Amino acid sequence: MAKHHVSFTINGDPTEILCETHATLLDVLRDELELTGTKEGCSTGDCGACSVTVDGRLVCSCLMLGVEANGKAIGTVEGLAKGDKLHVLQEKFLEHHALQCGICTPGFLVASKALLEKNPDPTETEVRYWLAGNLCRCTGYDKIVRAVMDAATVMRGA
Amino acid sequence: MHATVDQLQKARIDGGVHEPRAHDSSIRHVTGEAVYTGDIKLPADAVAVFIATSPHAHAAIRSIDLEAVRRQPGIIAVLGAGDIPGINDCSPFAGDDPIFAEAKVEYAGQSLFAVAAATLAEARAAATLAVIDFAPQPAIVTIAQAMATQSYLSPPRTLIHGDPEAAIATAAHRLTGRIEIGGQEHFYLEGQVAIAMPGEGDEMLIHSSTQHPTEVQHKVADALGVPFHAVTVEVRRMGGAFGGKETHGNLPATVAALVARQTGRAAIVRYDRDDDMHITGKRHDFRIDYTAGFDDTGRILGVTFDHASRCGMSFDLSAAISDRALCHADNAYFIPAMRVTSYLCKTNTASNTAFRGFGGPQGMIGIERVIEEIARHLRVDPVTVRRANFYPHKDSGGHRATPYRMLVEDCIIQDLFDELEASSDYAPRRAEIIAFNAKSAVLKRGIAMTPVKFGISFNNIMLNQAGALVHVYADGSIGLNHGGTEMGQGLFIKVAQVVAEAFQVDLDRVKITATTTGKVPNTSATAASSGSDLNGMAALDAANKIKARLAAYLANAHNVAAAAITFEPNRILVGGREIAFDDAIAEAHRARVSLSATGFYATPKLHWDEGTRTGRPFYYFCFGAAVSEVAIDTLTGENRILRVDIVHDCGRSLNPAIDLGQIEGGFVQGAGWLTMEELVWDDRGRLKTHAPATYKIPCASDRPVDLRIKIHDRGRNIEDTIYRSKAVGEPPLMLAISAHAALSDAVASVAGGRVAPDLDAPATPERILMAVERVKANAP
């Protein structure tokens, strides 16, 4: 099978890979780059477990080909913390117990970060509808929404 | 970690029992570093395995020709029923779930053969080249079809107490009806996945996303034809399970092991979402027919229920599930005469399985429907009828027995109802809703308050046992292992808190390690809400053994009475002298004291007579109460849950943060089941809702607008459970019955409560709209 030379940045780091034509960005992240924080939940763009940002825009990485990442800036959950310093969203998810099994958590964090960059002062309704593309089967969402609202408050003050 | 005694002086350890502590993996969850089974780094020559499945719901297999699959470039192995050295079965006990079909297929999605290749895409593509000659046969898909043809897995199972027919016949009032309750897909975000890694000789290491490592061990060993000791099954964490990984992890694990044995390479089986939903069983859908007799005050005198459940093509756990439904047909109500007959319908669908509540929720919905109908008949508030029928309060001086003859000695449902009725402003809101509905032509609101009483323990007595292994290392750090599995429910942190409390050391000294059959053998599934009850007690037993050895040594070495040794926060008091915990451990180690112990627990007081269906199947009951308020649009059937108030009993909660999460998540999952999640099969038995695009689970925007959850603050288990806590995994799911009852209430308001809404579940917009139209058409 043909392989394509693809270069992009991943969480700010310049990266070059040889990518199969049919490999999704999710495959590239998990299998090539061993960034397994991004999860596969449905492969059809409905569950949000594979959420990443592409040039700041929220994308389901299962719906995007790896070759389409060429020249883009990709952001994943692994890029949220700076060294040992957690992102405010991560801290707030911990503080509010906004997770249980944790497998949807990376997607929620990436989606929430994308929201707050777009809209630093969302209403609770806006948070709930923005996150409607991320499925969680454990929590019931209440604590997730609270964590995002709280993080937004802190980030506006920062 | 070494500190002086002075530094360690404090009144309370950090992270003992009853403290709200974060999930043990939470930091790794938010950084993406938590390793799930599918994230494990595989050897370079590992193979991906695709399981090819039947397109037919029911067919004889005349022949299977896999030669073209084998010849495909890149295919490393192809395995069918003839390639199994041991037993071709992955069922939990009945021997009726073949790993690979042989002469027949009994559901669309049944495993036929496996293909291994370097990538899943290659394996999947090659599988399409198989030439299989099927002779399709008529499929029994629905409960109605199964009942009409008496297609049962077993003879009907009956629970009977008193003479319900006579009680109903002589009652002042009678009613009869039917409710149909749909099934539910687990939709764990992490699908089924297992990795097999061949070792020396006949050894096989399995990483499996399973709630039941021991059963996976047994099924893999049987399939390979090796003793259980040759197979080790390890589970660090699951990405959700909800019962769906109690038995349905067996197939991927056995197939992975068979491929690994044949190829000598590591093998991974990971279902994608569509395959997962086609292959695995779900919550049983039920059809419940009821007849009830009651007096002028709403007191129930006798009830009969016929439960018909869609079990699918094999037993799986259906017998136990139907028994739990029988044992919850009373919910929180004392019913003097009752008969429940359970029909286990054998259908050509995936074998339905455990799902949070395990038949209990369906049983409870039957009696809650009866209560609502009694209230409508007598034109009183359902809360009045509920209160009139509750089991006596634990302090009332008189206990009543359930229909299966277990005394209810711990009933606190009245306390919860009193608290919730006041805190939720139930009565004023009910009045306000009546006023609103009188003015509002299109939008109608409804409200309902419902109780939960849920029995804790496995109905199968032998399963109520657990083991643990605790090591205190020479530096004073502690390794903890037990038979329970972590699926997000917070079991690991709770058991770690138990061990920290027992040793009186800070929680960060306790390292929780992956569940493995190599450390704790012969375990039961982490199921039936029993994880912390069983494994917490087993871990406490192990800790107590080590503490006893330490105390005996210290008493002897320091020449004080054993009674003068006490475990204080991070230190041990030896007579008048304080020794830091680390120092005491180092000293004991030098003195050759064993600092490792196994622990064991078997739940006391349980007994069950399978013949008469009587006994004490439960150690205790959990209680909860919820008020839901909803709105419906009578022109479209659209609906919203506006507000939910919950008071739930966790005994003395081991970890209120974890327990609150279970209550919230359980409610929302239950509300999904009863209001939106709809499984649809076509008339040939093919599942049409096999991905999130067609199967709708609750999302963030569906969450109740106003959600107020409280843990009952006076909770304390009357039984001697782990630190007097109560199980919490399943019971809160049934709080969502209030949402369905509130929707029924809103529908009934269309005709002023004079026509039975007969709202089935799930109460989708379509069903609500049809119910509204029916009620309007039948309005007097």
HADDOCK unambig.tbl for C-alpha pairs under 7 A between the chains (distance, minus, plus):
assign (segid A and resid 36 and name CA) (segid B and resid 39 and name CA) 5.95 0.50 0.50
assign (segid A and resid 37 and name CA) (segid B and resid 32 and name CA) 3.93 0.50 0.50
assign (segid A and resid 37 and name CA) (segid B and resid 33 and name CA) 6.13 0.50 0.50
assign (segid A and resid 41 and name CA) (segid B and resid 189 and name CA) 5.41 0.50 0.50
assign (segid A and resid 41 and name CA) (segid B and resid 190 and name CA) 6.17 0.50 0.50
assign (segid A and resid 41 and name CA) (segid B and resid 273 and name CA) 6.93 0.50 0.50
assign (segid A and resid 42 and name CA) (segid B and resid 272 and name CA) 6.89 0.50 0.50
assign (segid A and resid 42 and name CA) (segid B and resid 273 and name CA) 5.07 0.50 0.50
assign (segid A and resid 46 and name CA) (segid B and resid 692 and name CA) 6.05 0.50 0.50
assign (segid A and resid 46 and name CA) (segid B and resid 693 and name CA) 6.44 0.50 0.50
assign (segid A and resid 77 and name CA) (segid B and resid 31 and name CA) 6.31 0.50 0.50
assign (segid A and resid 77 and name CA) (segid B and resid 32 and name CA) 6.11 0.50 0.50
assign (segid A and resid 78 and name CA) (segid B and resid 31 and name CA) 6.01 0.50 0.50
assign (segid A and resid 78 and name CA) (segid B and resid 32 and name CA) 6.21 0.50 0.50
assign (segid A and resid 90 and name CA) (segid B and resid 30 and name CA) 5.66 0.50 0.50
assign (segid A and resid 94 and name CA) (segid B and resid 22 and name CA) 6.92 0.50 0.50
assign (segid A and resid 94 and name CA) (segid B and resid 26 and name CA) 6.47 0.50 0.50
assign (segid A and resid 97 and name CA) (segid B and resid 22 and name CA) 6.19 0.50 0.50
assign (segid A and resid 97 and name CA) (segid B and resid 657 and name CA) 6.96 0.50 0.50
assign (segid A and resid 100 and name CA) (segid B and resid 488 and name CA) 4.42 0.50 0.50
assign (segid A and resid 100 and name CA) (segid B and resid 489 and name CA) 6.19 0.50 0.50
assign (segid A and resid 101 and name CA) (segid B and resid 238 and name CA) 6.76 0.50 0.50
assign (segid A and resid 101 and name CA) (segid B and resid 239 and name CA) 5.14 0.50 0.50
assign (segid A and resid 101 and name CA) (segid B and resid 240 and name CA) 5.66 0.50 0.50
assign (segid A and resid 101 and name CA) (segid B and resid 487 and name CA) 5.72 0.50 0.50
assign (segid A and resid 101 and name CA) (segid B and resid 488 and name CA) 3.35 0.50 0.50
assign (segid A and resid 101 and name CA) (segid B and resid 489 and name CA) 6.92 0.50 0.50
assign (segid A and resid 102 and name CA) (segid B and resid 29 and name CA) 5.06 0.50 0.50
assign (segid A and resid 102 and name CA) (segid B and resid 239 and name CA) 6.71 0.50 0.50
assign (segid A and resid 102 and name CA) (segid B and resid 488 and name CA) 6.90 0.50 0.50
assign (segid A and resid 103 and name CA) (segid B and resid 189 and name CA) 6.84 0.50 0.50
assign (segid A and resid 103 and name CA) (segid B and resid 190 and name CA) 6.99 0.50 0.50
assign (segid A and resid 103 and name CA) (segid B and resid 239 and name CA) 5.28 0.50 0.50
assign (segid A and resid 104 and name CA) (segid B and resid 189 and name CA) 6.97 0.50 0.50
assign (segid A and resid 105 and name CA) (segid B and resid 29 and name CA) 6.47 0.50 0.50
assign (segid A and resid 105 and name CA) (segid B and resid 30 and name CA) 6.17 0.50 0.50
assign (segid A and resid 106 and name CA) (segid B and resid 30 and name CA) 6.15 0.50 0.50
assign (segid A and resid 106 and name CA) (segid B and resid 32 and name CA) 5.94 0.50 0.50
assign (segid A and resid 128 and name CA) (segid B and resid 700 and name CA) 5.04 0.50 0.50
assign (segid A and resid 128 and name CA) (segid B and resid 701 and name CA) 4.87 0.50 0.50
assign (segid A and resid 129 and name CA) (segid B and resid 700 and name CA) 6.72 0.50 0.50
assign (segid A and resid 129 and name CA) (segid B and resid 701 and name CA) 5.19 0.50 0.50
assign (segid A and resid 131 and name CA) (segid B and resid 700 and name CA) 6.05 0.50 0.50
assign (segid A and resid 132 and name CA) (segid B and resid 699 and name CA) 5.24 0.50 0.50
assign (segid A and resid 132 and name CA) (segid B and resid 700 and name CA) 4.95 0.50 0.50
assign (segid A and resid 132 and name CA) (segid B and resid 701 and name CA) 5.62 0.50 0.50
assign (segid A and resid 135 and name CA) (segid B and resid 699 and name CA) 5.77 0.50 0.50
assign (segid A and resid 137 and name CA) (segid B and resid 187 and name CA) 6.96 0.50 0.50
assign (segid A and resid 137 and name CA) (segid B and resid 188 and name CA) 6.33 0.50 0.50
assign (segid A and resid 137 and name CA) (segid B and resid 189 and name CA) 6.79 0.50 0.50
assign (segid A and resid 138 and name CA) (segid B and resid 665 and name CA) 5.21 0.50 0.50
assign (segid A and resid 139 and name CA) (segid B and resid 661 and name CA) 6.03 0.50 0.50
assign (segid A and resid 139 and name CA) (segid B and resid 664 and name CA) 6.47 0.50 0.50
assign (segid A and resid 139 and name CA) (segid B and resid 665 and name CA) 4.29 0.50 0.50
assign (segid A and resid 140 and name CA) (segid B and resid 664 and name CA) 5.62 0.50 0.50
assign (segid A and resid 140 and name CA) (segid B and resid 665 and name CA) 4.25 0.50 0.50
assign (segid A and resid 140 and name CA) (segid B and resid 668 and name CA) 5.16 0.50 0.50
assign (segid A and resid 140 and name CA) (segid B and resid 703 and name CA) 6.81 0.50 0.50
assign (segid A and resid 141 and name CA) (segid B and resid 700 and name CA) 5.49 0.50 0.50
assign (segid A and resid 141 and name CA) (segid B and resid 703 and name CA) 6.83 0.50 0.50
